[in-house]
């Protein structure tokens, strides 16, 4: 007997049915000039050798290189039969593509030929770069696939690893400093060399003499931290974070990794990207929000995805931001001030149109509280 997989043929709550209907209605939109793929996109990084290309990790078990300008997405790295959750470029001269997979291995390919390379085994759960849901951080010799170090939190409280980033200021030629985030709210630092590796328990060297508290971990969020990245140069390379507590934050290096700026996205924040002028956040609510870095205020909301946004990357000399989503689309949004101003005004007119329609037909508001606040701000700015 055949069985239907159509969700409409099964019992659903009013909320889930409403969500399904909304997503179905929204799925055909062309906002962000979408490149439509056939599986969920779980991670994205920029191509370090091209200003218009990105690498994405797909739930279909592959890594794909996408040129967002030409819309070419035919370069695919295959092999895994389970979802690929993360991707990185490394090796001699950046010649190797690495990917973490649910099959508990790290896969690799020659970037140009797409020929499969070494597989790195050692985790007991699915991977995120070199950290997994098993709470282990594994350091590999990329040339031999030998395991050099296996690290865990000294208190054994670390949960599933979510993201890793190299500290460009604290790292040296002989050792690197790595920052990790996980499904608990604590951010940890690690010092790693060829012959030794350990967690940095005192992240505030000299802090007590400056009247600042010393801490073994960085604790500035209330729950899971999904993304960590550094932005800036030298001593100004601060740490940016995205969390399930609904915020993105800038943690100041000069102030012992305490919060310098907070952006209240409002729902789980899965991704954050930063330019000189803008901070961009995205996550579970499907919106890509652009914040004025000078004032900290929300400047514009790009609306287009109809499932959770899983990644953001800035490309083309900070002129554009690319968002990827579980909805299987790659969308590109302008960060040019003129384009943002035009998009902002168009969104304001759209929200005003919805408001007029509501007044003509009295019923429950079609605008969210956030959209009503945004509309009020736009109307105030028009009066100015």
C-alpha positions as CSV (number, residue, x, y, z in Angstrom):
1,X,0.0,0.0,0.0
2,X,1.4,3.4,-1.0
3,X,1.8,6.0,1.7
4,X,1.6,9.8,1.2
5,X,4.4,12.1,2.3
6,X,2.3,15.2,1.8
7,X,2.1,17.0,5.1
8,X,-1.4,18.2,4.2
9,X,-2.5,14.6,4.5
10,X,-1.6,14.3,8.2
11,X,-3.0,15.8,11.4
12,X,-1.5,19.2,12.1
13,X,-2.0,21.9,14.7
14,X,-3.4,25.2,13.6
15,X,0.1,26.7,14.2
16,X,1.9,24.2,12.0
17,X,-0.7,24.4,9.3
18,X,-0.4,28.2,9.3
19,X,3.4,28.0,9.1
20,X,3.2,25.5,6.3
21,X,0.8,27.7,4.3
22,X,2.8,30.8,4.9
23,X,6.0,29.2,3.7
24,X,4.3,27.7,0.7
25,X,3.0,31.2,-0.2
26,X,6.4,32.8,0.3
27,X,8.5,30.2,-1.4
28,X,8.0,31.6,-4.9
29,X,9.4,35.1,-4.1
30,X,12.4,36.4,-6.0
31,X,13.8,38.6,-3.4
32,X,17.6,38.4,-3.2
33,X,17.8,36.9,-6.7
34,X,17.7,33.3,-5.4
35,X,19.8,30.5,-6.7
36,X,17.6,27.5,-6.0
37,X,19.2,24.2,-5.0
38,X,17.7,20.8,-4.2
39,X,18.8,20.3,-0.6
40,X,19.1,22.2,2.7
41,X,22.1,24.5,3.0
42,X,23.7,24.0,6.4
43,X,26.9,26.2,6.2
44,X,28.7,28.7,3.9
45,X,32.1,30.3,3.6
46,X,33.5,32.7,1.1
47,X,35.9,31.5,-1.6
48,X,39.2,33.0,-0.6
49,X,40.3,33.2,-4.2
50,X,37.2,34.8,-5.8
51,X,35.2,37.9,-4.7
52,X,32.0,36.5,-6.1
53,X,32.1,32.8,-5.2
54,X,31.1,30.8,-2.0
55,X,31.4,27.3,-0.8
56,X,28.3,25.7,0.8
57,X,27.7,22.5,2.8
58,X,24.5,20.6,1.8
59,X,22.3,18.1,3.6
60,X,22.4,16.0,0.4
61,X,26.0,15.0,1.4
62,X,28.1,17.3,-0.8
63,X,30.0,20.6,-0.9
64,X,29.2,23.0,-3.7
65,X,31.0,26.0,-5.1
66,X,28.6,28.7,-6.2
67,X,29.3,31.8,-8.3
68,X,26.6,34.2,-7.2
69,X,27.3,36.6,-10.1
70,X,27.2,34.0,-13.0
71,X,24.9,31.8,-11.0
72,X,27.0,28.7,-11.8
73,X,26.6,26.0,-9.2
74,X,27.9,23.0,-11.2
75,X,31.2,22.5,-9.2
76,X,30.3,19.8,-6.7
77,X,32.5,17.8,-4.3
78,X,30.8,14.4,-3.7
79,X,31.4,11.3,-1.6
80,X,29.5,11.5,1.7
81,X,26.1,9.8,2.0
82,X,25.1,11.8,5.1
83,X,24.5,15.6,5.5
84,X,27.6,17.8,5.3
85,X,27.5,20.4,8.1
86,X,30.6,22.5,7.6
87,X,33.2,23.4,5.0
88,X,36.7,25.0,5.1
89,X,39.5,25.7,2.6
90,X,43.1,24.9,3.7
91,X,46.2,22.9,2.9
92,X,49.2,24.0,0.9
93,X,48.2,27.2,-0.8
94,X,44.5,26.7,-0.1
95,X,44.4,23.7,-2.4
96,X,42.2,21.5,-0.3
97,X,38.4,21.5,0.5
98,X,37.6,20.1,3.9
99,X,34.1,19.2,5.1
100,X,32.6,17.9,8.4
101,X,29.9,15.3,8.0
102,X,27.3,13.5,10.0
103,X,29.1,10.2,9.3
104,X,31.6,11.3,12.0
105,X,34.5,11.9,9.5
106,X,36.2,14.9,8.0
107,X,36.3,14.6,4.2
108,X,38.7,16.3,1.9
109,X,39.0,17.0,-1.9
110,X,41.5,18.6,-4.3
111,X,39.9,22.0,-4.9
112,X,40.6,22.1,-8.6
113,X,40.1,18.5,-9.7
114,X,37.5,17.6,-7.0
115,X,39.3,14.3,-6.5
116,X,38.7,12.8,-3.0
117,X,41.6,13.1,-0.6
118,X,42.1,11.9,3.0
119,X,39.4,11.1,5.4
120,X,40.0,12.0,9.1
121,X,38.3,9.7,11.6
122,X,38.1,10.1,15.4
123,X,34.8,11.7,16.5
124,X,32.0,9.8,18.1
125,X,29.3,12.0,16.7
126,X,28.8,14.3,13.7
127,X,31.4,17.0,13.1
128,X,31.7,20.8,12.8
129,X,35.1,21.4,11.2
130,X,37.3,19.7,13.8
131,X,34.8,19.7,16.7
132,X,31.7,17.6,17.1
133,X,28.6,17.0,19.2
134,X,30.8,14.7,21.3
135,X,32.4,17.8,22.9
136,X,35.8,16.9,21.6
137,X,38.2,19.2,19.8
138,X,40.6,17.2,17.6
139,X,43.7,18.5,16.0
140,X,44.9,16.7,12.9
141,X,48.1,16.6,10.9
142,X,46.5,17.5,7.5
143,X,49.3,15.8,5.5
144,X,49.1,12.4,7.2
145,X,45.6,12.4,8.7
146,X,47.2,11.5,12.0
147,X,45.6,12.8,15.2
148,X,47.9,15.2,17.1
149,X,45.7,16.3,20.1
150,X,42.3,15.6,21.5
151,X,41.0,18.4,23.7
152,X,38.1,18.7,26.1
153,X,37.0,21.3,28.6
154,X,38.8,20.9,31.9
155,X,35.6,20.9,33.8
156,X,34.0,18.4,31.4
157,X,31.0,20.8,31.1
158,X,31.5,21.6,27.4
159,X,28.5,20.6,25.2
160,X,28.3,20.1,21.4
161,X,30.7,22.3,19.6
162,X,29.0,24.8,17.2
163,X,31.8,26.9,15.7
164,X,35.6,27.5,15.7
165,X,37.6,30.5,14.7
166,X,41.3,31.4,14.7
167,X,42.3,34.4,16.7
168,X,44.5,36.4,14.2
169,X,46.0,38.6,16.8
170,X,47.0,36.1,19.5
171,X,48.2,33.4,17.1
172,X,51.9,33.1,16.2
173,X,54.1,31.2,13.7
174,X,54.6,28.4,16.3
175,X,51.2,28.1,17.8
176,X,47.6,29.2,17.2
177,X,44.9,30.4,19.5
178,X,41.5,29.0,18.7
179,X,38.1,30.2,20.0
180,X,35.2,27.7,20.2
181,X,31.5,28.1,20.9
182,X,29.1,25.4,21.8
183,X,25.5,24.6,22.8
184,X,26.2,26.0,26.2
185,X,26.6,29.7,26.6
186,X,30.4,29.6,27.3
187,X,33.0,30.6,24.8
188,X,36.4,28.9,25.3
189,X,39.9,29.6,24.1
190,X,42.7,27.0,23.2
191,X,46.4,27.3,22.6
192,X,47.6,24.7,20.1
193,X,51.1,23.8,18.8
194,X,52.6,20.8,17.1
195,X,53.8,19.2,20.4
196,X,51.3,20.6,22.9
197,X,47.7,21.9,23.2
198,X,45.7,23.1,26.1
199,X,42.7,25.1,27.1
200,X,43.4,28.7,28.1
201,X,41.8,28.9,31.5
202,X,42.9,32.5,32.3
203,X,41.7,34.6,29.4
204,X,42.6,37.9,31.2
205,X,46.3,38.0,31.5
206,X,47.0,41.0,33.6
207,X,43.3,41.8,34.0
208,X,43.4,41.8,37.8
209,X,46.0,44.5,37.8
210,X,43.6,46.5,35.7
211,X,40.8,45.9,38.1
212,X,39.0,43.4,35.8
213,X,37.9,40.0,36.8
214,X,39.7,36.9,35.5
215,X,37.6,34.2,33.8
216,X,38.3,30.7,32.6
217,X,35.7,31.0,29.9
218,X,33.9,33.9,28.2
219,X,30.4,34.1,29.4
220,X,28.4,36.9,27.8
221,X,25.3,35.0,26.4
222,X,22.5,33.2,28.2
223,X,22.4,30.1,26.0
224,X,23.9,28.4,22.9
225,X,26.4,30.4,20.8
226,X,26.1,29.4,17.2
227,X,28.7,31.6,15.5
228,X,32.0,33.3,16.5
229,X,34.1,35.4,14.2
230,X,36.8,38.1,14.4
231,X,36.4,41.4,12.7
232,X,39.1,44.1,12.5
233,X,42.8,44.1,12.5
234,X,45.5,43.8,15.2
235,X,44.5,44.9,18.6
236,X,41.1,46.0,17.2
237,X,40.2,42.5,16.1
238,X,37.2,42.0,18.3
239,X,35.1,38.9,18.7
240,X,31.6,38.8,17.2
241,X,29.0,36.2,18.3
242,X,25.5,35.0,17.4
243,X,23.4,33.2,20.0
244,X,20.1,31.4,20.6
245,X,19.3,34.1,23.2
246,X,18.3,36.3,20.3
247,X,21.3,38.6,20.2
248,X,24.5,39.2,18.3
249,X,27.3,40.8,20.3
250,X,30.7,42.4,19.8
251,X,33.0,41.3,22.6
252,X,35.9,43.8,23.1
253,X,39.4,42.4,23.2
254,X,40.6,45.5,25.0
255,X,37.9,45.0,27.8
256,X,38.7,41.3,28.4
257,X,36.0,40.0,26.1
258,X,33.1,41.8,27.7
259,X,30.2,43.1,25.7
260,X,30.9,46.3,23.7
261,X,27.8,46.2,21.5
262,X,24.5,44.2,21.5
263,X,22.1,43.7,18.6
264,X,18.7,42.5,19.6
265,X,17.7,40.4,16.6
266,X,14.7,38.9,18.5
267,X,14.9,35.2,17.7
268,X,17.6,32.6,17.5
269,X,20.6,34.2,15.7
270,X,22.4,31.6,13.6
271,X,24.7,34.0,11.7
272,X,26.4,37.4,12.0
273,X,28.5,39.3,9.4
274,X,30.3,42.6,9.8
275,X,31.5,45.4,7.5
276,X,32.9,48.9,8.2
277,X,29.4,50.3,8.0
278,X,27.0,47.5,8.8
279,X,26.3,44.5,11.1
280,X,24.1,41.8,9.5
281,X,22.2,39.2,11.5
282,X,20.0,36.3,10.5
283,X,18.5,33.1,11.9
284,X,15.4,31.3,12.7
285,X,12.9,34.1,11.9
286,X,14.1,33.9,8.2
287,X,14.9,37.7,8.0
288,X,18.3,39.2,7.1
289,X,18.6,42.3,9.3
290,X,21.1,45.1,8.5
291,X,22.1,47.3,11.4
292,X,23.8,50.7,11.2
293,X,27.1,50.1,13.0
294,X,27.6,53.8,13.8
295,X,24.3,54.0,15.7
296,X,23.5,50.4,16.6
297,X,20.0,50.9,15.2
298,X,18.2,48.5,12.8
299,X,18.4,50.1,9.3
300,X,16.7,47.6,7.1
301,X,15.2,44.1,7.0
302,X,15.7,42.0,3.9
303,X,12.8,39.6,3.5
304,X,13.0,36.5,1.2
305,X,13.9,33.3,2.8
306,X,11.0,31.0,4.0
307,X,13.0,28.7,6.3
308,X,15.7,29.3,8.8
309,X,18.8,31.2,7.6
310,X,21.9,29.2,8.4
311,X,24.8,31.4,7.2
312,X,25.9,34.8,6.0
313,X,29.1,35.9,4.2
314,X,30.2,39.3,2.9
315,X,31.6,39.3,-0.6
316,X,32.6,41.6,-3.4
317,X,34.6,44.0,-1.3
318,X,31.9,44.4,1.3
319,X,29.4,45.5,-1.3
320,X,27.1,42.5,-0.9
321,X,26.1,39.9,1.7
322,X,25.0,36.3,0.8
323,X,22.6,34.4,2.9
324,X,21.9,30.6,2.8
325,X,19.0,28.7,4.2
326,X,17.4,25.4,5.0
327,X,15.0,26.4,2.2
328,X,17.7,25.5,-0.3
329,X,18.3,29.0,-1.7
330,X,21.3,31.2,-1.9
331,X,20.3,34.9,-1.9
332,X,22.4,38.0,-2.5
333,X,21.6,41.4,-0.9
334,X,23.2,44.7,-1.6
335,X,25.1,46.6,1.2
336,X,25.5,49.8,-0.9
337,X,24.1,52.7,0.9
338,X,22.0,53.9,-2.0
339,X,20.6,50.4,-2.6
340,X,19.8,50.0,1.1
341,X,18.0,53.3,1.2
342,X,15.9,52.4,-1.8
343,X,15.1,49.0,-0.4
344,X,14.2,50.6,3.0
345,X,11.8,53.0,1.4
346,X,10.2,50.3,-0.7
347,X,9.6,48.2,2.4
348,X,8.2,51.2,4.2
349,X,5.7,51.7,1.4
350,X,4.8,48.1,1.5
351,X,4.1,48.2,5.2
352,X,2.0,51.3,4.8
353,X,0.0,49.5,2.2
354,X,-0.7,46.7,4.5
355,X,-1.7,49.1,7.2
356,X,-4.2,50.9,4.9
357,X,-5.7,47.5,4.0
358,X,-6.1,46.7,7.6
359,X,-7.9,50.0,8.3
360,X,-10.3,49.3,5.4
361,X,-11.0,45.8,6.7
362,X,-11.0,45.8,10.5
363,X,-9.5,42.6,11.7
364,X,-6.5,41.2,13.6
365,X,-3.3,43.1,12.6
366,X,-1.3,41.5,9.8
367,X,1.8,43.3,11.0
368,X,4.0,41.9,13.7
369,X,4.9,44.1,16.6
370,X,8.4,44.5,15.2
371,X,7.0,45.5,11.8
372,X,4.7,48.1,13.4
373,X,7.6,49.6,15.3
374,X,9.7,49.6,12.1
375,X,6.8,51.3,10.2
376,X,6.4,53.9,12.9
377,X,10.2,54.7,12.8
378,X,10.0,55.0,9.0
379,X,7.0,57.4,9.1
380,X,8.8,59.5,11.7
381,X,11.9,59.7,9.5
382,X,9.7,60.8,6.5
383,X,8.3,63.6,8.6
384,X,11.8,64.8,9.5
